[in-house]
Amino acid sequence: MTDCHELRPRIVVIGGSTGGASFAAQARRMSEEAEIILIEKTDFVSTAYCGLAYAMGGIVKTRDELIPLSPEALAKRFRVDVRLRQEAVQINRATKQIIIYDQSSDDHYALDYDKLMLTPGAASRWPDIEGIDTEGVFTLRNIPDLDQILHWIDDKKPQRAVVIGGGFIGLESVESLVHRNLAVTLIEAADQVMVKIDREMATKLHEEIRTHGVDLRLNTQIERISKEGDAIRIDLSDGKHIMTDMVLTVAGIAPQTQLAELAELEIGQTGGIVVDDVMRTEDPHVYALGDAVELMCLVTGEPTMVSLAAPLSQQVRVAASHMTGGDRVYKGVLGSFVCKVFNKTVASTGASERRLKAAGIPYEKILLPGDNHVYFFPGVASMIIKLLFCPKNGKVLGAQVVGGEGADKRLDVLATAITAGMTIYDLEYLELAYAPPYGAPRDPVNLAGSVAASLLRGQVRGVHPDQLEKHVADGAVLVDTRTEDEYELSHVPGAINIPAVYLRERAGELPKDKTIIVICNIGSKANSAQRMLSSFGFDCYNLLGGLQAWKLHFEEPDDVEVELKVAADVSMPKFDVNQIDSLHCVDATGLTCPGPIVELKRAMKKIKEGETLEILVTDAGFPRDVRSWAKNRGHEILEETTTPEGVFRVVLRK
């Protein structure tokens, strides 16, 4: 007699979030014969967790938009037996049976399976802080969490908020709370936000966060949280304290592997469930996917864990295929991600420098400052690309991009390059689409490949910014080849200024018995200077990435940052002309450093002492530059504001 399960196999899915619901739907597409049962302990399935922070801030208008498929729709459309408020508490692998706790009836029952899919996901990692359970302290991991926060905001009308944790959800939450016009403090225990990228790349994010009025506290631990009247007091490790109206802790997640551990399934060194290339555990009848599984990094070959929607989608398709007789395989993960941080985009793919060092993998790197499109088309936005590659064959190992519009586009190209096994030599001549609104004839990706290739070919002799201090200690002479105005604005301490146009005739002023390191703004013009001086017999190197890359390693400390007031509306707030003698306006939007300061200096020369000038800028580094510039020249900054769109308005009196 034929077992009915051979004709109609029973697939049980534990966990109805994005992974579980997507898998159930995909399994149905691949098999009409299978019986599919989905077990979910909450009232929700298929939640778009990536939108929770934006719903909290009102950017996504209602939380219902985050639930694209109701339990009823999933059941009807895909013929899935959806069982809500039920929790799997035990797996008996020998009998292929699950013990289910039914919250509605407060009872247990046994459920047989032929194939079992585990999608337990991950839960918020609550930090071990005294008073973490204080009223007004929340986390943000699911719809019930979101509902609690929205109720608190509606009921208490908070004016201040503290966010603990500077990862994906933390950064999105900060922006969303600022969007609600709250005064926000971000506390991060590490020396940077977004620890998945390298430290110098995070510098641009710190600048962007502070520019939007956020009080960023790095290298800061929380000692305790307590109630003080109607407010919440947070005592910090540096002896200071913060008063706030609500706290959001999003300091990491923990994989939910308890059920797998009880079933004695293998747990890997990262803490995730071990699976093979078809998402199957050591038990051939049990599969797992999502935030709780251990994957292989495609670059290092080492085990890793990622909580990203794109890899999850691929795992779903592979597992559903194999469970229903297909032959697809999951090759591994790059960990490609992108995140919006106010008007900046941060994106990464492959291995970071930190990860390559830990894995003992040889690498070379470049930092390339650039723009999203040609200078003459309006809306130029700066970006910086970090490219990591093999020093032997040039194979691309990883990339990070931080910048404005177009940063995500470049990252996607570089992720494709890693997946295809391409090298920096391929990037150098990769044919990409060009029109003035979108890029340049030589795209930043091409330029990154070209600089990297020139480095490996020996055509460029370069020094990385983090190596500069050692070279100076060994007696190297630094030569800044930018204009006098640019040099006066900011320069590497100890560098002498010989503008590029005079360098050939003044080369005799430089010592031939010492190493010469030439510096420009982004490294491109200094490349020509390095080649010229080398041809004259100098031991000469180029500072790779120029002054802009060097600045990434020397971030201004928190206590010198001046908070900008954020305009509530899109229009720029105008100074009261009755309070000032004269007001001149300079529109420097679309220009990148040092363009805005150059325009400001020209305009200042045209006005009289005591007169006032207004300048509009979109370059994120301008607020810091203008403070230094104004202080050195004795000008007075009367007002600094920025719109949510990232247009900075500074009013100065000469």
Secondary structure, DSSP 8 states (H G I E B T S, - for coil): ---HHHHS-EEEEE--SHHHHHHHHHHHHH-SS-EEEEE-SSS--S--GGGHHHHHTTSSS-GGGG--S-HHHHHHHHT-EEE-SEEEEEEETTTTEEEEEETTTTEEEEEE-SEEEE---EEE-----BTTTSTTEE--SSHHHHHHHHHHHHHH--SEEEEE--SHHHHHHHHHHHHTT-EEEEE-SSSSS-TTS-HHHHHHHHHHHHHTT-EEE-S--EEEEEEETTEEEEEETTS-EEEES-EEE---EEE--HHHHHTT--B-TTSSEE--TTSB-SSTTEEE-STTEEEEBTTT--EE----HHHHHHHHHHHHHHHTT-------B---EEEEETTEEEEEEE--HHHHHHHT---EEEEEEEESS-TTSS---EEEEEEEE-TTT-BEEEEEEEESTTHHHHHHHHHHHHHTT-BHHHHHT------TTT--SS-HHHHHHHHHHHHHHTSS-EE-GGGHHHHHHTT-EEEE-S-HHHHHH---TT-EE--HHHHHHHGGGS-TTS-EEEE-SSSHHHHHHHHHHHHTT--EEEETTHHHHHHHTS---GGG----EE-SSSS-----GGGSS-EEEEEETT--TTHHHHHHHHHHHHS-TT-EEEEEE--TTHHHHHHHHHHHHT-EEEEEEE-TT--EEEEEE-
